Structures are given as structure tokens and as C-alpha cells.
Amino acid sequence: MTDLGKLLVVLGAVVIVAGLVLMLAGRAHLPLGRLPGDIVYRGKNTTFYFPLATSIILSVVLSVVLWLVGRMRH
């Protein structure tokens, strides 16, 4: 049971940090979601939005952060 409790505490901390980062990113007016390479199609009655460039950048940043965390643990 203690392992489950630790996991829930860590997941809660990760959610809090992610929320804070998103709040700060919104206030900093970062162009995430409006980068060149993000696909937006506006039809008459529909809008299709796929943030391709934003997804790639976030993937690279998260990969580097997780690589650094893994490197620090060893």
C-alpha cells in the first residue's frame, strides 16, 4: 500500500507542476499552438486543428528533460 501512496503523491505533484507551467506559459504569451507548421483547416461549418510543430517541440523538450532526470538518477 505504501508504494501506491507514493505513486499517487508523485502523480499529484506532476499534475500540479504541469498546471503551474501551463498557467505561466499562458501569461508569458508563448506562441505554442500557433507556430508555423501547426495545421489549421477552416471550412464553412467546421474547423480542424492539429498542432504538429507544437507537438514536435514539446516532445523534444520532454525527451531532453526525462533524459536528464534519468541521467541524474544513475
C-alpha positions as CSV (number, residue, x, y, z in Angstrom):
1,M,0.0,0.0,0.0
2,T,2.8,2.4,0.7
3,D,4.1,2.1,-2.9
4,L,0.6,3.0,-4.2
5,G,0.5,6.0,-1.8
6,K,3.9,7.2,-3.0
7,L,2.8,6.8,-6.6
8,L,-0.3,8.9,-6.0
9,V,1.7,11.6,-4.3
10,V,4.2,11.8,-7.2
11,L,1.5,11.8,-9.8
12,G,-0.3,14.6,-7.9
13,A,3.0,16.6,-7.8
14,V,3.4,16.1,-11.5
15,V,-0.1,17.3,-12.2
16,I,0.4,20.4,-10.0
17,V,3.7,21.3,-11.8
18,A,2.2,20.8,-15.2
19,G,-0.7,23.1,-14.2
20,L,1.7,25.8,-13.0
21,V,3.8,25.5,-16.2
22,L,0.6,25.9,-18.3
23,M,-0.5,28.9,-16.3
24,L,2.9,30.6,-16.6
25,A,3.0,29.8,-20.4
26,G,-0.4,31.4,-20.8
27,R,0.8,34.6,-19.1
28,A,4.1,34.7,-21.0
29,H,2.2,34.8,-24.3
30,L,4.2,31.9,-25.8
31,P,3.1,31.1,-29.3
32,L,2.6,27.4,-28.5
33,G,-0.3,26.3,-30.6
34,R,0.2,29.0,-33.2
35,L,3.6,28.0,-34.6
36,P,4.4,27.7,-38.3
37,G,3.7,24.1,-39.1
38,D,0.6,23.8,-37.0
39,I,-2.2,22.7,-39.3
40,V,-5.5,24.6,-39.3
41,Y,-8.3,24.0,-41.7
42,R,-11.3,26.2,-41.6
43,G,-14.3,25.0,-43.6
44,K,-17.8,26.5,-43.7
45,N,-19.1,24.9,-40.6
46,T,-16.0,23.1,-39.2
47,T,-12.5,23.8,-38.0
48,F,-9.8,21.2,-37.9
49,Y,-6.7,22.0,-35.8
50,F,-3.6,19.8,-35.5
51,P,-0.7,21.4,-33.6
52,L,2.1,19.4,-35.4
53,A,5.0,21.8,-34.8
54,T,3.9,22.4,-31.2
55,S,3.7,18.6,-30.6
56,I,7.2,18.1,-32.0
57,I,8.7,20.8,-29.9
58,L,7.0,19.6,-26.7
59,S,8.2,16.0,-27.5
60,V,11.8,17.1,-27.9
61,V,11.7,19.2,-24.7
62,L,10.1,16.4,-22.7
63,S,12.6,13.9,-24.1
64,V,15.5,16.0,-23.0
65,V,14.0,16.7,-19.5
66,L,13.3,13.0,-19.0
67,W,16.8,12.0,-20.3
68,L,18.4,14.5,-17.8
69,V,16.2,13.1,-14.9
70,G,17.2,9.5,-15.8
71,R,20.9,10.6,-16.1
72,M,20.7,12.2,-12.6
73,R,19.2,9.1,-11.0
74,H,22.2,6.9,-12.0
